[in-house]
Amino acid sequence: MERPKIGLIVREPYASLIVDGEKTWEIRKRYARHRGPLGIVTGGRLIGQADLVGVEGPFSVEELLPHFAKHRAEEAFLRAYAEDAPLYAWVLENAFRYEKPLWVPRRKGRVMFVDLSEVPW
């Protein structure tokens, strides 16, 4: 298992759905250049990881609705999040949950990614 160098902050219940293999698309407003291991961080804890293997889109909310089984986001949530902007599906594979979550140092401000180099493995 390759340890991820960066973590993606994901709110619950979506973080758990990802690491439990029930959510394979993470919907974001931006395209992602990163490929490879990506830590899944929620509530200040690294709870697992997944491989970011690609990005699909951009999509409108209407185009995402038929793919609910992949992204698990309700229509109202997608509309509020999108604010009429296009959305991207970050494609995740090989997800798994760690036996014990790891503490992640917090950063000030709103961030999407966190540096995992300071996580005590």
N, C-alpha and C positions, 0 to 999 in steps of 0.2 A: 504494500500500500504506500503510495507516494503521499506525503503530507502536503496539504495545501499551503501556499505562501500567502494567499489572500483569502479573506472571508467576506461573504455577502450577508448583509443584515437583512433578515426576512422576518416579518411579523408572523405571529401565530394566528390561525392554525396552519398557515401555509408552510412554515419552517418544518414542522413535524410531518406534514404530508410529503414534503420533499424527501427527508431522510428516511421515511418509512416506505419510499418507492411508490407512493400513490399519486404524486404530482410530478410530471416530467417536463412541464413548461413553466418557467417563471416569467411572468409578464412584467415588462419594464418599458419605460418611455425612451430608452436609449439603446442603441446597438452596442454590443459588447465585443471587444477585440480579443479578450482573454479566451484561451482554450486550455483545458486541462483541469486538474483538481481545484475545487472551489469549496472552502469551508462554509458551512451554513451556521450563521450566528443569530441568536434570538435571546432577548432578555439578558444581554451581557455574557452569554455562554455560547461556546462552540459546541453544537450538539451532534454534528456529523459532517459528512461531506458528500459531494457528487462531482462528476466530471461534466464540465461545460463543453459540449461537443459542437455546438453551432448556434446560429441565430436565424429564425425565420421571421418574415415580415418585411416591411411594416404592414400591420393589419388595422382595420377599423374594428370597433367593438362588434359590429354586426358580423364581420368575418371571423371573429374569435368565438362567437356563441356556439357554433356547432362542435367546437373542440373542448367543451367543458371537462370531459374526462381527463384531458391532458393538463389543463391549467387550474381547474377546480374553483374558479372565481365566478361569483354570481354576476348577473348582468348589471345590477345597480352599482356594485363595487367597481366593475370595469368602467362604467360611464363616469363615475365620480373621479376615479383615478386618471382616466384619459384626458378629461377636460377638452374633448374634441380633437386631441392630438393623436397621431398614429401610435400604435403599440408594437412592441417586438416580443417574440417568444424566444427566451433563452432555453435551448434544448439541453436537458440534463439526463445523464445516464449513470449507471453504477452507483446509485445513492445508497448510503447506509448510515445508521445511527451509531454513535460511539456508546460504549458501555457506560461511561461516566462523562458527563459534559465537562468541558474545560473553560476556566475563567478567561475572559478576553479583556485586556485593558481598554477603558472607555476613552473616547476622544471627544473634544468639545465640538458643538455644531452638528448639523445634519450631514451624515455621511452614508454612502451606500456600501463602500468597501472598507475593510479594516485589515491592517497589516498583522499577520499572525506570527511574525518572527519573535514577539515577546511572550507568546503563549508557552507556559511550562508544560511540555509534553511529558 
